[in-house]
Amino acid sequence: MSQVIRVNEARELLALIPHNLGFTPTDSLVVVSLRAPSGRVGLIARIDLAHAFEAARTLTAHLIADGATRAVVVAYTGDEDAARAAAYAVTDHTAAAGLEHAGTFHVTDTTYRLLDTDTPAFPVSDFDSTVIAATLVSHGSTYRTSRDDLGVTPAPDADRATAAAARDGYDLFRPAALTEWRRTRSDMMCHLATGILPGATPQVAGRLAAALTDVTVRDAILCDIAGGREVADALVTDAADTAAVAAVLAKIIDPTNGVAPDLIASDGHRMLLTYIAAHTDSAPAFTLLANLAWWHGAGAEANVHLHRALTIDPDYRLAQTLGQMLDLGLAPGWIRRQ
């Protein structure tokens, strides 16, 4: 979205948070970075309320790294005492770091209010009538009712069994002509993502999950997601130039050359990877979904997919690397440039 949306009052800011996270927080603490000189909204980070005390120093470090001069803290819980304790555990650290306090809010399922003030509580239904909510919705922004809804819903057991059989059998019979095998698998995924081929089936999902275990195929799909179809083709035929691959991936990572994802083009890859992930325990598919979500700025969704990938394979290197970036609060290049 290129339009600048100004957040002029508390309810506008509170209405922004679930759109930014992708879901409505519950039992959570959220910190919002406000950058100088105009109070531009920067980093919005969420942690479980129970972890506020141990994470307070890390959250403050992320705010400082984001260029914050002021910070807003929001506790989402029905327990006001818990909200107060968690919020002030964080504000003690932000104040010590020299950040100006811009408000501490308590949000329940039904109301929101400033903590420790005489101001009354207001209904959370107010958020739906804000300018920012109306603007974001008009641009197609939606969010889920809970963090759990960000994950992939598994396919029926029978379909998953069919996919697993196809995955295991297909991987066993990988042909000796590995380059041709890589090229055809990469082409199939790219064509399915762009709607050129007929829809996927559980058998296809299993075969593509097997293909993604090959790092070259996986990296080719990552390049294709980033708009580097020619580089993807070169990768699977051992003709890729390292600098060309780096230039394509810079579109996702680099703050100088980073670009926002093409919503229409990336949606095809998202749907296909989701289909594969729903039918198989594929760490590569979940990791690519996490990368795609992160590129879109959906950090919470990226974390959900990444957690699933590392549950399947704790040693999966690409998932570990992306996890380190998320732990550091690193945003994709186009967002950091903005």
C-alpha positions, 0 to 999 in steps of 0.5 A: 500500500503506497498511501500514508495513513496517519494515526491521530488518536489512541483508538486509531492506533489500537485499530491498526494493531490487529491488521498489522499482526494479522490476528486479534491478540489475546493474553498478549503484550504489544509494543508499538514504536513511534519514530521521530520526528512525526511519531510515525508508527514503526515496529509493532511487536507481540509477545505472550503476556506471561513472557513480558518480564523475561522479554522486556529487555529484548523488546526495548532493544528492538524498539531502539533498533527500530529508531523509536523515540516514544513507545506505546504498550498495550496489554490484551487480557481480561485480568487488569492486575496482570495487564498492569504488571506486564505492561510496567515491566516493559515500560520500566525498561523503555524509560531506562533506555530513554524512550518517552512513554506515549501511553499504556492501554488495557484491552479486553474482549469488550473494552479498552482504556488507559491504564491507571487513569480516571478515563472511562473504558470504551467499547472495542467496537469503536475500532471498526468505525475508525478511519484507519480500519476503513482505509485498511479494509478498503485496501483488502486488509483482513485479520484472523480472530486468533493467532492459531487461525494463521496456521495451515489446516490439515487436509483429511487423513485419507488425502494426507495418506495418499500424499505421503505414499506419493511423496515417499515413493516418488523420492525413492525413484528419483531418476539418475538424470537429476538436472532434468528431474529438477527442471520438471519439478520446478516447472510444475510448481511454477506452472501450478502457481500461475494457473497454467496447469490443472489443479493439484491433487494429493498425489501431486502434493506428495510429489512436490513435497519430495521435490522440495527436499532438494535444496536446488529445487527449493531455492529455484521456487524461492527465486520464482516467488521473488520474480526471478523466473529466469534465475530459477530456470538457471538454478535447476540447470546448473547455469545460475550466476551467484550474483544473479541469485543474490540480486533476486533475493535482494528484492526480499531482504535488502533495504536498498533494492527491496520491493514489495511483493506482487500480491497477485503473483505471490498469491498463487505460490501461497495457495500451492505451498499451503496445499502442499503443507496441508497434505504433507509434513513438509518443512520446506513448504512451511519454511517457504510459506513463512518466508512469503508471509515475512516478505508481506510484512505478516510477522505473526503468520511467518512465526506460526509457519516457521514454528511448524517447519522447525517442529517437523525438522529442528535442524532445517537450516533455512528455517533456522536462518529465517528464525534468527531474522525474526528473533532480531525483529528484522523487517523485509527490505521494502519495509525497512526502506520505508 
